[in-house]
Amino acid sequence: MQRLNSIDPDTAADEAKELLDGIQKKLGVTPNVLRTLANSPAALKVYLGTSEALSSGRFDAKSREAIALTVAGANDCEYCASAHAAISNGLKVDATEIQRRLDGHSADPVLDAALVFARRVVETQGWVSDEDLCDVRAAGHDDELITEIIANVAANILTNYLNHVAHTEIDFPKVELASSRAA
């Protein structure tokens, strides 16, 4: 059972309603995680602003989704694994590659290095080694891209942790993670 409210866009008040209506208009749906974030319009604005800013970075949508899958896998977030698997599927990423990305890997060696690094950022809480940095740089990622990887990790940790606390009801085809923990 969900432990934090999921705000109904039809009955939301003021700023939350405006934000949720904007999401519905842009996406055609209002995912439960964003309805839950709407408990705090300020928190929802952080998420939306960060997502918008990162969409203008050097990583394309498929790569940002790959990082989101890796972070969801590393943090055992079934909601985000389910959401980002559905989005990736819509971007024509096959099921085998989606599973690789959940495990922090990719068949593409350049993307693989970014995902391995993203997973290391999660696992070490940012205390990556010099070797981790050398490896991601050797694959062609410069300081701008490394910083974007970190920003994408941080943005996804927000929703992963919200979903852990809230037990957000999954409103996408469910992806079960073998290592998932129920609180």
C-alpha positions in Angstrom: 0.0 0.0 0.0 1.3 3.4 -0.9 2.5 5.3 2.2 2.5 8.9 0.9 -0.5 10.5 -0.9 -0.7 10.4 -4.6 -2.2 13.8 -5.5 -5.2 13.6 -7.9 -4.8 16.2 -10.6 -8.5 16.8 -10.7 -8.7 17.8 -7.0 -5.2 19.3 -6.6 -4.9 22.8 -5.3 -3.2 25.8 -6.9 0.4 25.2 -7.8 0.2 21.4 -7.6 -2.7 21.4 -10.0 -0.9 23.7 -12.4 2.2 21.5 -12.4 0.2 18.3 -12.8 -1.9 19.7 -15.6 1.3 20.7 -17.4 2.7 17.2 -17.0 -0.6 15.7 -18.4 -0.5 18.0 -21.3 3.2 17.3 -22.1 3.2 13.5 -21.5 -0.4 12.6 -22.1 -0.3 10.8 -18.6 0.5 11.8 -15.1 2.7 9.1 -13.6 2.1 8.2 -10.0 5.7 9.2 -9.0 5.0 12.7 -10.1 1.6 12.7 -8.4 3.4 11.7 -5.2 6.1 14.4 -5.7 3.2 16.9 -6.0 2.7 16.6 -2.3 5.4 19.3 -2.4 5.1 21.6 -5.4 8.7 22.7 -4.6 10.0 19.1 -4.8 8.1 18.5 -8.1 9.6 21.7 -9.5 13.1 20.5 -8.6 12.5 17.3 -10.5 10.9 18.9 -13.5 13.5 21.6 -13.7 16.4 19.1 -13.4 14.9 16.9 -16.0 14.4 19.8 -18.4 17.9 21.0 -17.9 19.5 17.6 -18.4 17.5 17.1 -21.6 19.5 20.0 -23.1 22.8 18.3 -22.2 25.0 16.2 -24.4 23.4 12.8 -23.5 20.5 11.9 -25.7 17.2 10.5 -24.4 18.2 6.9 -24.8 21.4 7.5 -22.8 19.6 9.4 -20.0 17.2 6.5 -19.8 20.1 4.1 -19.7 21.5 6.0 -16.7 18.0 6.0 -15.1 17.8 2.2 -15.5 21.3 1.7 -14.0 20.5 3.9 -11.0 17.1 2.1 -10.5 18.9 -1.2 -10.6 21.6 -0.1 -8.2 19.0 1.3 -5.8 16.5 -1.6 -6.1 13.7 0.8 -7.2 11.1 -1.3 -9.0 9.0 1.8 -9.8 11.8 3.5 -11.6 12.9 0.2 -13.2 9.4 -0.2 -14.5 8.9 3.4 -15.7 12.3 3.7 -17.4 12.0 0.2 -19.0 8.7 1.3 -20.5 10.2 4.6 -21.7 13.2 2.8 -23.1 11.0 0.3 -24.9 9.2 3.2 -26.4 12.6 4.5 -27.6 13.1 1.1 -29.4 15.6 -0.4 -26.9 15.2 -4.1 -26.8 14.5 -6.2 -23.7 18.0 -7.7 -23.5 19.6 -4.2 -23.6 17.1 -2.9 -21.0 18.2 -5.8 -18.7 21.9 -5.0 -19.3 21.2 -1.4 -18.4 19.4 -2.3 -15.2 22.6 -4.2 -14.3 24.8 -1.2 -15.1 26.0 -2.3 -18.5 25.4 -1.8 -22.2 26.4 -3.6 -25.5 27.7 -0.2 -26.6 31.2 0.1 -25.1 31.0 3.9 -24.7 27.6 3.8 -23.1 28.8 0.8 -21.0 31.6 2.9 -19.5 29.1 5.7 -18.6 26.8 3.1 -16.9 29.6 1.4 -15.0 30.7 4.8 -13.8 27.1 5.8 -12.9 26.7 2.6 -10.9 30.0 3.2 -9.1 28.8 6.7 -8.2 25.7 5.1 -6.6 27.6 2.3 -4.9 30.3 4.6 -3.5 28.0 7.6 -2.7 30.2 9.6 -5.1 33.6 8.5 -3.6 34.7 6.9 -6.9 38.3 5.9 -7.3 41.0 7.4 -9.6 40.7 4.2 -11.6 36.9 4.7 -12.0 37.6 8.2 -13.4 40.4 6.9 -15.7 38.1 4.2 -17.0 35.2 6.5 -17.9 37.6 9.0 -19.5 39.4 6.2 -21.5 36.0 5.5 -23.1 35.8 9.1 -24.3 33.8 10.8 -21.6 35.2 14.3 -20.8 34.6 16.3 -17.7 31.4 17.7 -19.1 29.9 14.3 -19.7 31.2 12.9 -16.4 29.4 15.8 -14.6 26.3 15.1 -16.6 26.4 11.4 -15.5 26.6 12.6 -11.9 23.7 15.0 -12.4 21.6 12.2 -14.0 22.4 9.9 -11.1 21.4 12.5 -8.6 18.1 13.3 -10.3 17.2 9.6 -10.4 18.2 9.1 -6.7 15.5 11.7 -5.9 12.7 9.6 -7.4 14.2 6.2 -6.3 14.3 7.3 -2.7 10.8 8.9 -2.9 9.5 5.6 -4.2 11.2 3.7 -1.4 9.7 5.9 1.3 6.3 6.2 -0.4 5.9 2.6 -1.7 4.6 4.3 -4.9 2.1 2.2 -6.7 3.6 1.1 -10.0 1.5 2.3 -12.9 3.7 0.9 -15.7 4.3 -2.7 -16.8 6.1 -4.0 -13.7 9.7 -4.9 -13.8 10.7 -7.1 -10.8 14.2 -6.7 -9.6 15.7 -9.9 -8.0 17.4 -7.9 -5.3 14.4 -5.6 -4.5 13.8 -5.0 -0.8 10.3 -4.3 0.6 10.4 -2.0 3.6 
